[in-house]
């Protein structure tokens, strides 16, 4: 079992790059990691800490590759009371529904009993050309919270 499972939801690939970058940083810090792009619930180990990294598409919508996972949380209400998770959203402030997807995922995970560690980071791509940079800063504090 990996210490941390990075879960990405992405349409154009940006959130996947962020997940891969953070996995590298976590490995450098001594954690074992697994990275899953658009997993289904059954692909995930509840004993591992989940780090969800998701961009937003449409009008506050979850990317297609993570929609089945989200639907499963809403429809099946699995018991995730053993799960700890962190959350990073990527979006653009030009939309009213800024980072709407990570808000939806946070609340669906919590409604299944999962416990969030740290605050949700919301990265505005209008401010950050390279979303890996603010994500790496946030990770510096988050990894101390999960020790
Ligand atoms: C068609 C379209 C719709 C979008 N809708 C939203 C939105 O509702 N809220 C938001 O915060 N960002 C929105 N964005 C911005 C994307 O989240 C942003 O470009 C992000 O970096 C894409 O990440 P990805 O490469 O992981 O798909 C939208 C982008 C596109 C192209």
Backbone and ligand atoms as CSV (ligand in chain L), in Angstrom:
chain,resi,resn,atom,element,x,y,z
A,1,UNK,N,N,0.840,-1.209,0.000
A,1,UNK,CA,C,0.000,0.000,0.000
A,1,UNK,C,C,0.876,1.260,0.000
A,2,UNK,N,N,0.532,2.199,-0.864
A,2,UNK,CA,C,1.279,3.465,-0.883
A,2,UNK,C,C,0.811,4.340,0.283
A,3,UNK,N,N,1.715,5.149,0.830
A,3,UNK,CA,C,1.309,6.092,1.886
A,3,UNK,C,C,0.252,7.054,1.348
A,4,UNK,N,N,0.474,7.516,0.137
A,4,UNK,CA,C,-0.397,8.556,-0.438
A,4,UNK,C,C,-0.803,8.163,-1.851
A,5,UNK,N,N,-2.102,8.273,-2.138
A,5,UNK,CA,C,-2.596,8.052,-3.499
A,5,UNK,C,C,-3.014,9.395,-4.076
A,6,UNK,N,N,-2.371,9.775,-5.170
A,6,UNK,CA,C,-2.742,11.031,-5.835
A,6,UNK,C,C,-3.804,10.711,-6.876
A,7,UNK,N,N,-4.900,11.448,-6.814
A,7,UNK,CA,C,-6.058,11.192,-7.678
A,7,UNK,C,C,-6.256,12.438,-8.537
A,8,UNK,N,N,-6.139,12.305,-9.861
A,8,UNK,CA,C,-6.339,13.508,-10.672
A,8,UNK,C,C,-7.614,13.440,-11.489
A,9,UNK,N,N,-8.216,14.605,-11.637
A,9,UNK,CA,C,-9.336,14.793,-12.558
A,9,UNK,C,C,-8.953,15.905,-13.506
A,10,UNK,N,N,-8.936,15.621,-14.801
A,10,UNK,CA,C,-8.396,16.597,-15.753
A,10,UNK,C,C,-9.023,16.411,-17.125
A,11,UNK,N,N,-9.149,17.516,-17.858
A,11,UNK,CA,C,-9.605,17.432,-19.251
A,11,UNK,C,C,-8.426,17.616,-20.208
A,12,UNK,N,N,-7.610,18.616,-19.924
A,12,UNK,CA,C,-6.534,18.963,-20.856
A,12,UNK,C,C,-5.160,18.486,-20.387
A,13,UNK,N,N,-5.109,17.875,-19.210
A,13,UNK,CA,C,-3.844,17.285,-18.739
A,13,UNK,C,C,-3.126,18.061,-17.649
A,14,UNK,N,N,-3.534,19.324,-17.416
A,14,UNK,CA,C,-2.808,20.156,-16.440
A,14,UNK,C,C,-2.812,19.556,-15.044
A,15,UNK,N,N,-3.965,19.104,-14.581
A,15,UNK,CA,C,-4.052,18.542,-13.220
A,15,UNK,C,C,-3.238,17.247,-13.128
A,16,UNK,N,N,-3.110,16.544,-14.236
A,16,UNK,CA,C,-2.301,15.310,-14.223
A,16,UNK,C,C,-0.824,15.643,-14.009
A,17,UNK,N,N,-0.373,16.704,-14.684
A,17,UNK,CA,C,1.031,17.105,-14.498
A,17,UNK,C,C,1.278,17.520,-13.057
A,18,UNK,N,N,0.311,18.252,-12.478
A,18,UNK,CA,C,0.477,18.685,-11.083
A,18,UNK,C,C,0.553,17.446,-10.185
A,19,UNK,N,N,-0.316,16.479,-10.402
A,19,UNK,CA,C,-0.309,15.260,-9.584
A,19,UNK,C,C,1.044,14.548,-9.698
A,20,UNK,N,N,1.562,14.463,-10.913
A,20,UNK,CA,C,2.838,13.758,-11.097
A,20,UNK,C,C,3.986,14.513,-10.434
A,21,UNK,N,N,3.917,15.829,-10.533
A,21,UNK,CA,C,4.960,16.649,-9.903
A,21,UNK,C,C,4.925,16.476,-8.381
A,22,UNK,N,N,3.722,16.511,-7.808
A,22,UNK,CA,C,3.614,16.391,-6.349
A,22,UNK,C,C,4.005,14.985,-5.888
A,23,UNK,N,N,3.700,13.985,-6.697
A,23,UNK,CA,C,4.101,12.619,-6.339
A,23,UNK,C,C,5.631,12.541,-6.224
A,24,UNK,N,N,6.307,13.193,-7.159
A,24,UNK,CA,C,7.780,13.211,-7.127
A,24,UNK,C,C,8.290,13.868,-5.857
A,25,UNK,N,N,7.644,15.005,-5.511
A,25,UNK,CA,C,8.074,15.745,-4.299
A,25,UNK,C,C,7.814,14.908,-3.047
A,26,UNK,N,N,6.687,14.207,-3.019
A,26,UNK,CA,C,6.374,13.372,-1.857
A,26,UNK,C,C,7.361,12.214,-1.748
A,27,UNK,N,N,7.717,11.642,-2.892
A,27,UNK,CA,C,8.708,10.544,-2.884
A,27,UNK,C,C,10.060,11.073,-2.378
A,28,UNK,N,N,10.422,12.270,-2.820
A,28,UNK,CA,C,11.688,12.875,-2.353
A,28,UNK,C,C,11.678,13.042,-0.838
A,29,UNK,N,N,10.458,13.286,-0.288
A,29,UNK,CA,C,10.336,13.509,1.164
A,29,UNK,C,C,10.195,12.183,1.926
A,30,UNK,N,N,10.251,11.060,1.202
A,30,UNK,CA,C,10.259,9.765,1.885
A,30,UNK,C,C,8.922,9.034,1.926
A,31,UNK,N,N,7.880,9.600,1.298
A,31,UNK,CA,C,6.584,8.912,1.249
A,31,UNK,C,C,6.553,7.973,0.041
A,32,UNK,N,N,5.793,6.890,0.151
A,32,UNK,CA,C,5.537,6.097,-1.049
A,32,UNK,C,C,4.231,6.616,-1.657
A,33,UNK,N,N,4.147,6.613,-2.975
A,33,UNK,CA,C,2.968,7.170,-3.637
A,33,UNK,C,C,2.483,6.276,-4.775
A,34,UNK,N,N,1.207,6.500,-5.095
A,34,UNK,CA,C,0.622,5.881,-6.286
A,34,UNK,C,C,-0.175,7.003,-6.943
A,35,UNK,N,N,-0.125,7.108,-8.263
A,35,UNK,CA,C,-0.868,8.175,-8.936
A,35,UNK,C,C,-1.919,7.554,-9.839
A,36,UNK,N,N,-3.157,8.017,-9.685
A,36,UNK,CA,C,-4.274,7.464,-10.463
A,36,UNK,C,C,-4.981,8.613,-11.179
A,37,UNK,N,N,-4.970,8.570,-12.507
A,37,UNK,CA,C,-5.668,9.603,-13.284
A,37,UNK,C,C,-7.078,9.090,-13.579
A,38,UNK,N,N,-8.070,9.744,-12.996
A,38,UNK,CA,C,-9.464,9.352,-13.241
A,38,UNK,C,C,-9.803,7.953,-12.765
A,39,UNK,N,N,-9.475,7.627,-11.502
A,39,UNK,CA,C,-9.785,6.271,-11.028
A,39,UNK,C,C,-11.267,6.076,-10.729
A,40,UNK,N,N,-11.640,4.823,-10.593
A,40,UNK,CA,C,-12.949,4.463,-10.029
A,40,UNK,C,C,-12.721,4.200,-8.538
A,41,UNK,N,N,-13.790,4.231,-7.778
A,41,UNK,CA,C,-13.661,4.030,-6.334
A,41,UNK,C,C,-12.953,2.714,-6.007
A,42,UNK,N,N,-13.271,1.662,-6.763
A,42,UNK,CA,C,-12.689,0.340,-6.497
A,42,UNK,C,C,-11.174,0.299,-6.717
A,43,UNK,N,N,-10.651,1.282,-7.447
A,43,UNK,CA,C,-9.205,1.314,-7.701
A,43,UNK,C,C,-8.435,1.870,-6.503
A,44,UNK,N,N,-9.153,2.400,-5.508
A,44,UNK,CA,C,-8.488,3.171,-4.448
A,44,UNK,C,C,-8.456,2.420,-3.125
A,45,UNK,N,N,-7.331,2.584,-2.422
A,45,UNK,CA,C,-7.161,1.929,-1.128
A,45,UNK,C,C,-7.553,2.918,-0.025
A,46,UNK,N,N,-8.548,2.593,0.786
A,46,UNK,CA,C,-8.973,3.531,1.832
A,46,UNK,C,C,-7.942,3.716,2.947
A,47,UNK,N,N,-6.954,2.815,3.018
A,47,UNK,CA,C,-5.925,2.958,4.068
A,47,UNK,C,C,-4.839,3.970,3.668
A,48,UNK,N,N,-4.769,4.269,2.382
A,48,UNK,CA,C,-3.801,5.241,1.890
A,48,UNK,C,C,-4.415,6.637,2.052
A,49,UNK,N,N,-3.592,7.667,2.232
A,49,UNK,CA,C,-4.137,9.039,2.282
A,49,UNK,C,C,-4.339,9.508,0.842
A,50,UNK,N,N,-5.499,10.055,0.569
A,50,UNK,CA,C,-5.799,10.478,-0.806
A,50,UNK,C,C,-5.476,11.967,-0.976
A,51,UNK,N,N,-4.859,12.292,-2.090
A,51,UNK,CA,C,-4.660,13.703,-2.441
A,51,UNK,C,C,-5.344,13.920,-3.792
A,52,UNK,N,N,-6.465,14.649,-3.741
A,52,UNK,CA,C,-7.286,14.842,-4.941
A,52,UNK,C,C,-6.887,16.160,-5.603
A,53,UNK,N,N,-6.572,16.088,-6.886
A,53,UNK,CA,C,-6.161,17.277,-7.648
A,53,UNK,C,C,-7.072,17.348,-8.860
A,54,UNK,N,N,-7.943,18.354,-8.881
A,54,UNK,CA,C,-8.967,18.346,-9.934
A,54,UNK,C,C,-9.182,19.735,-10.521
A,55,UNK,N,N,-9.155,19.830,-11.827
A,55,UNK,CA,C,-9.501,21.086,-12.498
A,55,UNK,C,C,-11.021,21.112,-12.732
A,56,UNK,N,N,-11.511,22.250,-13.212
A,56,UNK,CA,C,-12.954,22.418,-13.429
A,56,UNK,C,C,-13.219,22.678,-14.908
A,57,UNK,N,N,-14.286,22.092,-15.432
A,57,UNK,CA,C,-14.650,22.344,-16.833
A,57,UNK,C,C,-16.133,22.652,-16.952
A,58,UNK,N,N,-16.570,22.941,-18.166
A,58,UNK,CA,C,-17.982,23.295,-18.369
A,58,UNK,C,C,-18.306,24.513,-17.516
A,59,UNK,N,N,-19.353,24.438,-16.733
A,59,UNK,CA,C,-19.703,25.512,-15.797
A,59,UNK,C,C,-19.668,24.905,-14.394
A,60,UNK,N,N,-18.457,24.825,-13.844
A,60,UNK,CA,C,-18.296,24.239,-12.513
A,60,UNK,C,C,-18.339,22.727,-12.529
A,61,UNK,N,N,-18.074,22.126,-13.690
A,61,UNK,CA,C,-18.230,20.666,-13.820
A,61,UNK,C,C,-16.929,19.911,-13.548
A,62,UNK,N,N,-17.128,18.667,-13.141
A,62,UNK,CA,C,-16.022,17.740,-12.913
A,62,UNK,C,C,-15.554,17.194,-14.269
A,63,UNK,N,N,-14.252,17.072,-14.473
A,63,UNK,CA,C,-13.780,16.499,-15.747
A,63,UNK,C,C,-14.364,15.100,-15.976
A,64,UNK,N,N,-14.539,14.765,-17.233
A,64,UNK,CA,C,-15.165,13.478,-17.587
A,64,UNK,C,C,-14.473,12.286,-16.937
A,65,UNK,N,N,-13.134,12.380,-16.786
A,65,UNK,CA,C,-12.436,11.178,-16.288
A,65,UNK,C,C,-12.671,10.941,-14.790
A,66,UNK,N,N,-13.183,11.956,-14.074
A,66,UNK,CA,C,-13.461,11.729,-12.646
A,66,UNK,C,C,-14.966,11.713,-12.353
A,67,UNK,N,N,-15.774,11.924,-13.383
A,67,UNK,CA,C,-17.233,11.962,-13.177
A,67,UNK,C,C,-17.777,10.625,-12.642
A,68,UNK,N,N,-17.320,9.467,-13.165
A,68,UNK,CA,C,-17.851,8.201,-12.623
A,68,UNK,C,C,-17.536,8.023,-11.129
A,69,UNK,N,N,-16.353,8.454,-10.704
A,69,UNK,CA,C,-15.974,8.393,-9.288
A,69,UNK,C,C,-16.930,9.270,-8.466
A,70,UNK,N,N,-17.162,10.481,-8.953
A,70,UNK,CA,C,-18.057,11.410,-8.249
A,70,UNK,C,C,-19.488,10.852,-8.193
A,71,UNK,N,N,-19.949,10.337,-9.310
A,71,UNK,CA,C,-21.316,9.766,-9.351
A,71,UNK,C,C,-21.444,8.633,-8.338
A,72,UNK,N,N,-20.391,7.828,-8.241
A,72,UNK,CA,C,-20.398,6.697,-7.309
A,72,UNK,C,C,-20.531,7.207,-5.866
A,73,UNK,N,N,-19.810,8.276,-5.530
A,73,UNK,CA,C,-19.910,8.831,-4.167
A,73,UNK,C,C,-21.345,9.280,-3.878
A,74,UNK,N,N,-21.955,9.939,-4.863
A,74,UNK,CA,C,-23.309,10.467,-4.653
A,74,UNK,C,C,-24.349,9.354,-4.593
A,75,UNK,N,N,-24.191,8.387,-5.499
A,75,UNK,CA,C,-25.253,7.376,-5.639
A,75,UNK,C,C,-25.109,6.232,-4.650
A,76,UNK,N,N,-23.853,5.815,-4.414
A,76,UNK,CA,C,-23.666,4.626,-3.553
A,76,UNK,C,C,-23.347,4.974,-2.109
A,77,UNK,N,N,-22.988,6.226,-1.855
A,77,UNK,CA,C,-22.647,6.666,-0.493
A,77,UNK,C,C,-21.782,5.622,0.240
A,78,UNK,N,N,-20.613,5.294,-0.320
A,78,UNK,CA,C,-19.758,4.312,0.350
A,78,UNK,C,C,-19.293,4.855,1.707
A,79,UNK,N,N,-18.983,3.933,2.623
A,79,UNK,CA,C,-18.472,4.355,3.927
A,79,UNK,C,C,-16.983,4.667,3.782
A,80,UNK,N,N,-16.634,5.942,3.826
A,80,UNK,CA,C,-15.228,6.344,3.679
A,80,UNK,C,C,-14.684,6.894,4.999
A,81,UNK,N,N,-15.245,6.413,6.119
A,81,UNK,CA,C,-14.836,7.005,7.400
A,81,UNK,C,C,-13.375,6.717,7.756
A,82,UNK,N,N,-12.734,5.756,7.066
A,82,UNK,CA,C,-11.309,5.519,7.312
A,82,UNK,C,C,-10.412,6.405,6.434
A,83,UNK,N,N,-11.027,7.127,5.515
A,83,UNK,CA,C,-10.218,7.855,4.524
A,83,UNK,C,C,-9.864,9.256,5.015
A,84,UNK,N,N,-8.577,9.610,4.839
A,84,UNK,CA,C,-8.135,11.005,5.032
A,84,UNK,C,C,-7.748,11.524,3.660
A,85,UNK,N,N,-8.105,12.783,3.403
A,85,UNK,CA,C,-7.774,13.307,2.074
A,85,UNK,C,C,-7.367,14.783,2.126
A,86,UNK,N,N,-6.566,15.173,1.142
A,86,UNK,CA,C,-6.246,16.571,0.894
A,86,UNK,C,C,-6.816,16.945,-0.466
A,87,UNK,N,N,-6.985,18.251,-0.708
A,87,UNK,CA,C,-7.658,18.658,-1.945
A,87,UNK,C,C,-7.013,19.892,-2.576
A,88,UNK,N,N,-6.817,19.787,-3.888
A,88,UNK,CA,C,-6.307,20.917,-4.678
A,88,UNK,C,C,-7.206,21.088,-5.905
A,89,UNK,N,N,-7.706,22.300,-6.088
A,89,UNK,CA,C,-8.507,22.611,-7.275
A,89,UNK,C,C,-7.703,23.504,-8.211
A,90,UNK,N,N,-7.938,23.330,-9.493
A,90,UNK,CA,C,-7.306,24.196,-10.502
A,90,UNK,C,C,-8.423,24.775,-11.364
A,91,UNK,N,N,-8.409,26.088,-11.525
A,91,UNK,CA,C,-9.454,26.707,-12.339
A,91,UNK,C,C,-9.069,28.122,-12.708
A,92,UNK,N,N,-10.031,28.816,-13.273
A,92,UNK,CA,C,-9.790,30.185,-13.709
A,92,UNK,C,C,-10.840,31.102,-13.097
A,93,UNK,N,N,-10.352,32.217,-12.522
A,93,UNK,CA,C,-11.237,33.206,-11.886
A,93,UNK,C,C,-12.163,33.887,-12.900
A,94,UNK,N,N,-11.922,33.667,-14.179
A,94,UNK,CA,C,-12.825,34.302,-15.154
A,94,UNK,C,C,-14.197,33.624,-15.153
A,95,UNK,N,N,-14.306,32.494,-14.483
A,95,UNK,CA,C,-15.598,31.787,-14.381
A,95,UNK,C,C,-16.213,32.032,-13.002
A,96,UNK,N,N,-17.555,32.245,-12.968
A,96,UNK,CA,C,-18.267,32.387,-11.682
A,96,UNK,C,C,-18.090,31.119,-10.855
A,97,UNK,N,N,-17.977,30.006,-11.574
A,97,UNK,CA,C,-17.890,28.706,-10.911
A,97,UNK,C,C,-16.432,28.326,-10.694
A,98,UNK,N,N,-15.665,29.299,-10.155
A,98,UNK,CA,C,-14.223,29.079,-9.960
A,98,UNK,C,C,-13.994,27.839,-9.082
A,99,UNK,N,N,-13.235,26.913,-9.596
A,99,UNK,CA,C,-12.885,25.676,-8.867
A,99,UNK,C,C,-14.118,24.941,-8.326
A,100,UNK,N,N,-15.201,25.008,-9.071
A,100,UNK,CA,C,-16.441,24.339,-8.644
A,100,UNK,C,C,-16.295,22.833,-8.486
A,101,UNK,N,N,-15.418,22.231,-9.300
A,101,UNK,CA,C,-15.304,20.762,-9.253
A,101,UNK,C,C,-14.728,20.288,-7.933
A,102,UNK,N,N,-13.686,20.966,-7.443
A,102,UNK,CA,C,-13.084,20.473,-6.188
A,102,UNK,C,C,-14.053,20.727,-5.032
A,103,UNK,N,N,-14.844,21.791,-5.114
A,103,UNK,CA,C,-15.858,22.009,-4.058
A,103,UNK,C,C,-16.845,20.840,-4.025
A,104,UNK,N,N,-17.272,20.412,-5.203
A,104,UNK,CA,C,-18.227,19.287,-5.274
A,104,UNK,C,C,-17.590,18.010,-4.713
A,105,UNK,N,N,-16.345,17.766,-5.106
A,105,UNK,CA,C,-15.676,16.542,-4.643
A,105,UNK,C,C,-15.448,16.572,-3.131
A,106,UNK,N,N,-15.011,17.730,-2.617
A,106,UNK,CA,C,-14.798,17.861,-1.158
A,106,UNK,C,C,-16.074,17.504,-0.420
A,107,UNK,N,N,-17.173,18.089,-0.868
A,107,UNK,CA,C,-18.396,17.875,-0.089
A,107,UNK,C,C,-18.924,16.455,-0.267
A,108,UNK,N,N,-18.734,15.852,-1.450
A,108,UNK,CA,C,-19.169,14.461,-1.630
A,108,UNK,C,C,-18.324,13.517,-0.772
A,109,UNK,N,N,-17.009,13.752,-0.731
A,109,UNK,CA,C,-16.139,12.893,0.093
A,109,UNK,C,C,-16.522,13.012,1.570
A,110,UNK,N,N,-16.757,14.248,2.013
A,110,UNK,CA,C,-17.116,14.453,3.429
A,110,UNK,C,C,-18.470,13.820,3.737
A,111,UNK,N,N,-19.379,13.885,2.779
A,111,UNK,CA,C,-20.708,13.310,3.034
A,111,UNK,C,C,-20.630,11.777,3.149
A,112,UNK,N,N,-19.526,11.193,2.669
A,112,UNK,CA,C,-19.314,9.745,2.836
A,112,UNK,C,C,-18.456,9.452,4.066
A,113,UNK,N,N,-18.133,10.463,4.840
A,113,UNK,CA,C,-17.417,10.256,6.099
A,113,UNK,C,C,-15.916,10.481,6.025
A,114,UNK,N,N,-15.378,10.795,4.841
A,114,UNK,CA,C,-13.930,11.034,4.732
A,114,UNK,C,C,-13.569,12.326,5.470
A,115,UNK,N,N,-12.347,12.353,6.026
A,115,UNK,CA,C,-11.908,13.514,6.815
A,115,UNK,C,C,-10.850,14.277,6.024
A,116,UNK,N,N,-11.077,15.578,5.906
A,116,UNK,CA,C,-10.107,16.393,5.157
A,116,UNK,C,C,-8.956,16.828,6.062
A,117,UNK,N,N,-7.738,16.730,5.539
A,117,UNK,CA,C,-6.556,17.233,6.239
A,117,UNK,C,C,-6.079,18.483,5.506
A,118,UNK,N,N,-5.983,19.582,6.232
A,118,UNK,CA,C,-5.558,20.851,5.621
A,118,UNK,C,C,-6.701,21.511,4.869
A,119,UNK,N,N,-6.445,22.741,4.453
A,119,UNK,CA,C,-7.454,23.479,3.679
A,119,UNK,C,C,-7.327,23.139,2.202
A,120,UNK,N,N,-8.425,23.315,1.477
A,120,UNK,CA,C,-8.385,23.112,0.022
A,120,UNK,C,C,-7.592,24.250,-0.611
A,121,UNK,N,N,-6.629,23.886,-1.437
A,121,UNK,CA,C,-5.909,24.907,-2.219
A,121,UNK,C,C,-6.665,25.101,-3.526
A,122,UNK,N,N,-6.949,26.368,-3.879
A,122,UNK,CA,C,-7.575,26.650,-5.179
A,122,UNK,C,C,-6.605,27.484,-6.001
A,123,UNK,N,N,-6.139,26.913,-7.092
A,123,UNK,CA,C,-5.144,27.588,-7.928
A,123,UNK,C,C,-5.841,28.286,-9.087
A,124,UNK,N,N,-5.625,29.610,-9.169
A,124,UNK,CA,C,-6.182,30.401,-10.269
A,124,UNK,C,C,-5.130,30.483,-11.372
A,125,UNK,N,N,-5.425,29.851,-12.506
A,125,UNK,CA,C,-4.402,29.806,-13.564
A,125,UNK,C,C,-4.135,31.187,-14.182
A,126,UNK,N,N,-5.023,32.164,-13.921
A,126,UNK,CA,C,-4.754,33.524,-14.422
A,126,UNK,C,C,-3.604,34.162,-13.640
A,127,UNK,N,N,-3.442,33.690,-12.392
A,127,UNK,CA,C,-2.366,34.219,-11.541
A,127,UNK,C,C,-1.117,33.359,-11.616
A,128,UNK,N,N,-1.318,32.091,-11.903
A,128,UNK,CA,C,-0.185,31.151,-11.872
A,128,UNK,C,C,-0.106,30.396,-13.195
A,129,UNK,N,N,0.825,30.823,-14.045
A,129,UNK,CA,C,1.054,30.126,-15.326
A,129,UNK,C,C,1.470,28.682,-15.063
A,130,UNK,N,N,2.194,28.510,-13.977
A,130,UNK,CA,C,2.715,27.173,-13.654
A,130,UNK,C,C,2.051,26.717,-12.363
A,131,UNK,N,N,0.948,25.955,-12.457
A,131,UNK,CA,C,0.211,25.575,-11.238
A,131,UNK,C,C,1.020,24.699,-10.282
A,132,UNK,N,N,2.073,24.063,-10.814
A,132,UNK,CA,C,2.933,23.241,-9.956
A,132,UNK,C,C,3.553,24.084,-8.838
A,133,UNK,N,N,3.814,25.376,-9.116
A,133,UNK,CA,C,4.523,26.206,-8.119
A,133,UNK,C,C,3.693,26.400,-6.846
A,134,UNK,N,N,2.446,26.956,-6.926
A,134,UNK,CA,C,1.668,27.096,-5.682
A,134,UNK,C,C,1.330,25.732,-5.059
A,135,UNK,N,N,1.174,24.715,-5.905
A,135,UNK,CA,C,0.849,23.380,-5.377
A,135,UNK,C,C,2.014,22.859,-4.520
A,136,UNK,N,N,3.233,23.127,-4.977
A,136,UNK,CA,C,4.406,22.653,-4.236
A,136,UNK,C,C,4.540,23.382,-2.893
A,137,UNK,N,N,4.222,24.677,-2.884
A,137,UNK,CA,C,4.279,25.451,-1.628
A,137,UNK,C,C,3.255,24.869,-0.644
A,138,UNK,N,N,2.034,24.658,-1.131
A,138,UNK,CA,C,0.956,24.091,-0.284
A,138,UNK,C,C,1.370,22.718,0.247
A,139,UNK,N,N,1.999,21.909,-0.620
A,139,UNK,CA,C,2.404,20.554,-0.228
A,139,UNK,C,C,3.391,20.576,0.941
A,140,UNK,N,N,4.223,21.637,0.974
A,140,UNK,CA,C,5.210,21.762,2.046
A,140,UNK,C,C,4.534,21.743,3.411
A,141,UNK,N,N,3.385,22.422,3.554
A,141,UNK,CA,C,2.679,22.414,4.851
A,141,UNK,C,C,1.850,21.144,4.988
A,142,UNK,N,N,1.221,20.723,3.895
A,142,UNK,CA,C,0.315,19.562,3.979
A,142,UNK,C,C,1.057,18.314,4.425
A,143,UNK,N,N,2.270,18.133,3.934
A,143,UNK,CA,C,2.964,16.884,4.269
A,143,UNK,C,C,3.327,16.852,5.758
A,144,UNK,N,N,3.423,18.019,6.413
A,144,UNK,CA,C,3.647,18.014,7.866
A,144,UNK,C,C,2.376,17.630,8.620
A,145,UNK,N,N,1.226,17.934,8.038
A,145,UNK,CA,C,-0.050,17.613,8.706
A,145,UNK,C,C,-0.363,16.117,8.671
A,146,UNK,N,N,0.181,15.416,7.683
A,146,UNK,CA,C,-0.198,14.002,7.543
A,146,UNK,C,C,0.794,13.051,8.211
A,147,UNK,N,N,1.854,13.617,8.790
A,147,UNK,CA,C,2.881,12.741,9.407
A,147,UNK,C,C,2.308,12.003,10.599
L,1,LIG,C1,C,-14.464,25.085,-21.736
L,1,LIG,C2,C,-13.823,25.433,-20.416
L,1,LIG,C3,C,-14.608,25.612,-19.294
L,1,LIG,C4,C,-14.042,25.947,-18.057
L,1,LIG,N1,N,-14.853,26.137,-16.952
L,1,LIG,C5,C,-14.287,26.487,-15.778
L,1,LIG,C6,C,-15.110,26.698,-14.621
L,1,LIG,O1,O,-16.333,26.565,-14.637
L,1,LIG,N2,N,-14.487,27.041,-13.451
L,1,LIG,C7,C,-13.131,27.193,-13.362
L,1,LIG,O2,O,-12.643,27.508,-12.285
L,1,LIG,N3,N,-12.327,26.999,-14.443
L,1,LIG,C8,C,-12.869,26.640,-15.631
L,1,LIG,N4,N,-12.058,26.437,-16.727
L,1,LIG,C9,C,-10.600,26.616,-16.600
L,1,LIG,C10,C,-9.871,25.278,-16.439
L,1,LIG,O3,O,-10.176,24.672,-15.200
L,1,LIG,C11,C,-8.362,25.540,-16.512
L,1,LIG,O4,O,-8.050,25.903,-17.843
L,1,LIG,C12,C,-7.519,24.361,-16.078
L,1,LIG,O5,O,-6.173,24.735,-16.061
L,1,LIG,C13,C,-7.704,23.160,-16.992
L,1,LIG,O6,O,-7.055,22.076,-16.350
L,1,LIG,P1,P,-6.806,20.673,-17.056
L,1,LIG,O7,O,-5.650,20.874,-17.997
L,1,LIG,O8,O,-6.443,19.759,-15.918
L,1,LIG,O9,O,-8.059,20.234,-17.738
L,1,LIG,C14,C,-12.633,26.099,-17.956
L,1,LIG,C15,C,-11.833,25.904,-19.103
L,1,LIG,C16,C,-12.400,25.575,-20.315
L,1,LIG,C17,C,-11.506,25.394,-21.531
